[in-house]
Amino acid sequence: MPHFQDAFLFFDGGMGTMLQAAGLAPGELPERLNPGGAALFEVGYDQAPAVAALLRAAVGEPFTRRDLCGVERVVGAVYTR
């Protein structure tokens, strides 16, 4: 995982910025995952739907996991294509 030089940009730049900061573009995920491989992202309290939409388009059907407060905190998808 790269070190983030500009944390404000990372957290305030939207979903595309989040994936770019991690060194990924949504379209690159299929190239980086083996069949059955998973992509997982920890997200902010209101980001799960947007990340899920990106993963649905690029990888497969997304899933979420909630934190102890009930907030969707992790979004992931298993590469099935």
N, C-alpha and C positions, 0 to 999 in steps of 0.2 A: 504494500500500500504506500503510495507516495506521501511525502510530507506536504501539508497544505500551507503555502506561503501567504495566502490571503484568505483567512478564515471568514471574514465578512462576505466576500464574494462567494465562497463555498456555501455558506448557509443562507445567503440571500439571493443567489443567482438563479434559482429555479432548478427544475429537474435536469435539463440539459447540462447545466453547469456542474451539477453534482456528479453526473456520470463522466463528464470530461475531466473533472478534478481527480476522479479515480482512474483516469487514463482510458476511459471507454466512451464510445459513442453507441447509442442503442443498436444501431445496425451491425456493430462489430461483435455483439455478444454471441451470435451463432458461430462466428469464426473462432471464438476463444473457448467455447464450451464443447466438450464431447457429448454425444447422446447420453442422456441420463445425468449430465452435469447440472449443477444448480447455480443460479445467480441470486445472491441475497444482499439486501440493502437495509440498513437501519435508517429510518426516516423520521422527520418531525411530525408533530401531532396532526397536521393537516395535509401531509404529503402522500399518504398511502394511495389514494385513488389515482393520482397522476403517475406515480411510479408503476403502479399496477397496469395502467394503460400502456406505458412504454414497454413493459415486459411482455404483455399480451401480444403486442404487435411484433416484437423481436424474437421472443423465445418460446412462449407457450402460456398456458393458463396460469395466472399468478395465484399465490396464496399469501395470507397475512398471518402474523402472530402478534398477540396483544401483550403489552407490558403489565406490570402489577396494578396499574391504575386503569386498565381496560382500554388503553389507547393502542390503535394499530401501530406498532413500532417497527416491525420487520416485514418487508415485502420480498417475496422471492418467486422464482419460477424454475421448473426443471425443463431443460432443453429436450424436446420430444420430436423435433422435425427431422 
